[in-house]
């Protein structure tokens, strides 16, 4: 345990240079707080992620990240792998901004550094200890003593493990390939973002067009014996990509439920995937990572201003601002992934409306809460209709 009379090096240490951590460090640096951003790897570094920044997330990012955008997509295709169940939506503004996370995270971390944060890269955390006065972080290269810690170190959060915090998150598998293809295939697949439901059991597959290549991936909401690499190979065959020049394969686990234990103590706050704040419907984590990082920064600033408890403020903000939306999204996710016959039934009856509403959610024009709790929305079927699946495969619905 660190000695209580040792000097404080920084007001805040942020562990992890992804969207959650860099956003927190950026806001704190802009506010004039003494902050260090500790990143395990040298930047830029590859990060397994689709790299699609939804419009709702782009609205939260600083102007410095514009340079990370490789392509903007104004159209999205949602397909259920059934005849007649393919829908295309377009918007005047981009729906998804395509990036590579290596570039995006580097831009964000650089912006944080330029705002006044001290950036330490190639600096993995080895151990962490707390006392009444501060938190001591031991890294591979140095020891840092700080008043607060924002843990933004991903799904395998080393900070949370060092503190022995209760987990309980549900982690789902995802695989992705960075695929270099011929110019014709790239042009054909670059017209829109593509989400294909039903091609992977209890999940979906996607195509995200980047500037020189395609990011193609698949995930399943159920962990089991499913071989996602085999499912992804089938999906790529379905896409009819005939000339593949190069493939880089990557895998990851995505937390789609929050931790069972508290997300913060008086001095340590978990954000992003470390807290389990990915969207259960899309498994997209960038939006809620940014928002949680910003909420952590705001909570610390309020504490520094008036002496309140930063952890309590942060927990209250998460409960009020993020958890209701994640809960509503989980209801929709159950409809989409756990009841495929009901999902197909809803799409057959109200397919375009459903697809438009899903698009409105990912661009940030609508929330899952609004979809579920406003009677005018067809999505209320997910909450109001008691559905059973008969043995012969028919859907019966009773209000």
C-alpha positions, 0 to 999 in steps of 0.5 A, a space after each residue: 500500500 502506498 504511503 499517504 505522505 507521498 506527493 501527488 503526481 497528477 490529479 487524474 490518471 486515465 488508463 487506456 487511450 481508446 475513445 473512453 479514455 482519450 475523451 476523458 483526458 481531453 475534457 480534463 485537459 481542456 479544463 486545466 486539470 493535471 491529467 496523465 493518459 496512460 496507454 499500454 501500447 505505442 500509438 498508433 496501434 491496431 485495435 480489433 474493431 469494425 471502426 464504424 463511428 455512428 453519427 451519434 458518436 461522431 457528434 460527441 467527438 472533437 474536430 481533430 478526429 475528422 482526419 481519421 475518417 476514411 469514408 462516409 456512408 449515407 446508406 445502410 442495408 439491413 438484410 435478414 437473409 430471407 426473400 423480400 427481407 432486405 431494406 435500404 435506408 439513406 440519409 442526407 447526412 452520413 449514417 456511419 463514418 468509417 475509420 481504422 481504430 488505430 488512426 482514430 485513437 491516435 487522433 483522440 489521444 493526440 488531441 488530449 495531449 494538445 489540450 494539456 494531458 501528459 501522454 505516456 505510451 508503451 506503458 502497461 499497468 502492472 499493479 494498482 493500489 488505493 489508500 485514503 488519500 490517493 491511488 498509486 499506479 505501477 506501470 512497466 516504466 514508472 510509478 504514478 500517484 494520482 487523486 483519481 483514476 479513469 479506467 478505460 482499459 477495455 474488456 479485459 480491464 487490468 485496473 478492475 482485476 487489480 482491484 478485484 472488482 466484481 465482474 458478471 458482464 456477458 462477453 460475446 465473441 466477434 471476429 473480423 477480417 481486414 480484406 483487400 479485394 479487387 477494385 470492382 468488388 471494393 466499388 460494389 461493396 462501398 456503396 453502403 454499410 451492410 448488416 446481415 442478420 440470420 447468416 450467423 446464429 443469434 448474431 449478424 455479419 457486417 461489411 464496413 467499406 474503408 478507403 483501400 479495403 473492406 472490414 468484414 466481420 461476424 458476431 454471435 450473442 450466444 457463446 458456445 461451440 459455434 465456430 465464428 470463423 467458419 460462419 465468416 467464411 460462409 458469409 464471405 462466400 455469400 458476398 461473392 467476392 471473387 478476388 481476395 488479395 490479402 486477409 488479416 484475421 482478428 478476434 475479440 470479446 465484447 461485453 454487452 451487459 454492465 458489471 454486476 458490481 459498482 462501476 466506481 469507487 470514490 477514486 476509481 471509475 470504470 468506463 466503456 468496455 471496462 464497465 460493460 457499456 456496449 450497446 446490446 442491440 448492435 454490440 457497438 461500443 464507441 458511443 457509450 465509451 465516449 459518453 462514459 468517459 465524458 461523464 467520468 471527467 465531468 464527475 471529477 471536475 464537479 468533485 474538484 470544484 465543490 469537494 463532492 464524491 466523484 464516484 457517487 456523481 459518476 454512478 448517478 449519471 450512469 444510472 440516469 443517462 446510460 443504463 435506461 438506454 442500454 436496458 431498452 436496447 437489451 429488450 430489442 436485442 432479445 427480439 432480434 437475436 433470441 426470437 428469429 421467427 418473431 423477428 422475421 414476422 415483425 420485419 415481414 409486417 413492418 419491415 421498412 418501418 422497423 429498419 428506418 427506426 433502427 437507422 434512426 437509433 444508430 444515427 442518434 435521432 431516436 433512442 431505444 427508450 423512445 422506441 419502446 415506450 412511445 405507443 406510436 412506434 411499432 417497436 413497442 411490439 417487443 415490449 407489449 406482445 407476449 409471443 410464443 413459438 409453436 413447435 411447428 414454427 408458426 408465430 402466435 402473438 397474444 397481447 
